């Protein structure tokens, strides 16, 4: 796990605790999933 992904996980946890967290969590998790799967899809 790189430092960038660790910071991203912290941001996801932080946004999850905010009122708008559910939307931002879905957005960030989908972006993270796309970023992780992109090398395999190409």
C-alpha positions in Angstrom: 0.0 0.0 0.0 1.5 3.3 -1.1 1.3 6.5 0.9 -1.1 8.0 -1.7 -3.6 5.2 -1.3 -3.3 5.4 2.4 -4.1 9.1 2.3 -7.0 8.3 0.0 -8.4 5.8 2.5 -8.2 8.4 5.2 -10.1 10.9 3.0 -12.7 8.2 2.3 -13.1 7.6 6.0 -13.3 11.3 6.7 -15.9 11.9 4.0 -17.9 9.0 5.3 -18.2 10.8 8.6 -19.6 13.9 7.0 -23.3 14.6 6.1 -22.5 14.3 2.4 -20.2 11.4 3.0 -22.4 8.7 1.3 -22.3 10.4 -2.1 -18.6 11.3 -1.8 -17.8 7.8 -0.5 -19.4 6.2 -3.6 -17.6 8.7 -5.9 -14.2 8.1 -4.3 -14.6 4.4 -4.0 -15.6 4.1 -7.7 -12.7 6.3 -8.7 -10.3 4.2 -6.6 -11.7 1.0 -8.1 -11.4 2.4 -11.6 -7.8 3.5 -10.9 -6.9 0.1 -9.5 -8.6 -1.9 -12.4 -7.4 0.3 -15.2 -4.0 -1.5 -15.7 -5.9 -4.8 -16.0 -8.5 -3.5 -18.4 -6.0 -1.9 -20.8 
